[in-house]
Amino acid sequence: MIVTMVLLPFLGGCLAFLLRRTAPFVAVLGAASVAATAAMLAVGVWRSGPRIYAIGGWGAPIGIELVADGLSAIMLLTSAVVVLAVSVYSIGYHEHDDSDAWHPGEGFWPLALILWGALNVLFLSADVFNLYVALELMTLAAVGLVVLSGGEAALMAAMRYALAAFAASMMYLLGVAILYGAYGRLDLDGLATVVSPEPAAFVAAALIGGALLLKTALFPLHFWLPRAHAAAPAPVSALLSSLVVTGSFYLFLRLWTGVFSTIAVPAAGQFVGALGAGAILWGSLQALRQQHLKVMIAYSTVAQVGYLFLPIPLLTSAATTPDGALLWGIDAWNGGIYHAISHALAKAAMFLAAGTIVHALGSDRIVGISGIARQLPITTYAFGIAGMTLIGLPPSGGFVAKWLLLSAAFASGQWWWAVVILAGGVLTAGYIFLVLGQELSLAGTDQPVELSKVPRSMEYAAFSLAVASLLLGLRVIEPIALLQAGLPFVEGG
Amino acid sequence: MSSYVVYVVGAGLLLVVGVHGALTARHLVRLILALNVMSGGVFLALIAISARGAGSAAGPDPVPQALVLTGIVVAVSITAFVLALARRIHALSGRTSLSEEDLE
């Protein structure tokens, strides 16, 4: 079952490259079957704990193992849901004019499926080198997707992204080299038992951590993200902003609470948290200033990435305090991951909705979308619900995430993170309502704007993702229970 | 043991040169070259780790060598892609460096 999660997307990617015309159907079929497998895997992990698969019968420490625990399962399921919706959306978005000329859609399907396959490998890998390969494969596919729209801005953005990612990948590899040189093994579980506070481990942690912060685009290393995410075609922006960012964050979290848990000093945790706080404030303020819808949403991603890193200082202090793990560590862990998955769903919905608006209007200036709610009510609805999740209004998934993070912050006595969380929510509300206000505005509706026809499937794909992010807030028990399977810091979890 | 020292010193030098180049270069091809020099340093560091066992009965450690091979494949793919991108940027806009004005 685990192997299917990896094989199917790659196989689909190759098929999509060969079959061109029928690629969309290959993609949707593949996405649907992997989503079903992911759901089965999640139920399996929930019922009977983490699963391990040794490729070719070779186990750790030399062979490559795939491990699915609660965190992996929930990430796999989230990405399958997002990919399924984005695939349905893209069929409408990339509609052919039946000419033989090359169409960006032809490049989209293989790259998107390979990106997804790489993500699944990332979520399942259990050694630092396999993770490196997955990370690189994901980055290459992502850069390729950014280029698809073909304009000069997209090329420049892709170049900056690729060079930053290249530098980060070399930093990561050097960190892996130092780890192997010092401890002679690469598997996560094994490393976690032997890594001890000494110079080699600190250097490796700094290199790998820095590389992942750059790839996740945590402030102030976010310089490549807004342009790249805004210049790409809408389905690509949705995949990048919701899944790729989450992928490298996942790796950071996994290493921080696993391999480097014994050397993660509270000061380093506070530092990462401070960067997260900076990201929330800076990203939100920049989002408020933008005049283009997609750039605004991209800056919102910069801000939301900040929230992903707020649990880090809480987890670090929990690990060094007696009973800290039980008092607030679990809340911080659940809150961070809950934020990651609800942000993934909501941000994908928001970029897809923005794409629909651009598709219909031919422009994405925020002042130009005045009164669009009348013509595109479902898209406006999707944007609004996704916005609710990002702001953290009840009963959305974002609300649950923020509530868990807030209670963890108060329980640990680190009230300053609570201030940042609340301030970020207010700022998010600012830019979401700015857009919603324009969409619902009645000014200028005397002469309705000419809109190009938008396929219904596009509108409903965005809407269903937004609803999924809302439902996450209504059914909390199952995802949280799933996350407890294989908790890194509770024995026998 | 002496070859090990040569590898380590060489890796350090390549890394310093590469990082310096990556931070100072403006021309895209220079940037790409600098990053490649940096990756050469990383690969040499891995080889140095492998060479530690060279004198012993077990011989050089094969695992870092396998890592280097994979690393080279990754670096070559990224380099090829980025070079193609640079050519395309040059063809479209005549520019050979990243634009600075759109950086926030």
Interface residues (C-beta under 8 A of the other chain):
Chain A: I62 F129 Y132 V133 E136 L140 V143 G144 V147 E152 A153 L155 M156 A158 M159 R160 A162 L163 A165 F166 A167 S169 M170 L173 L174 V176 A177 I178 Y180 G181 L186 F223 P226 R227 Q286
Chain B: L15 A22 L28 L31 I32 L35 M38 S39 G41 V42 A45 L46 A48 I49 R52 V63 P64 L67 T70 G71 V74 A75 S77 I78 F81 V82 L85 A86 R88 I89 L92 S93 L98 S99 D102 L103 E104
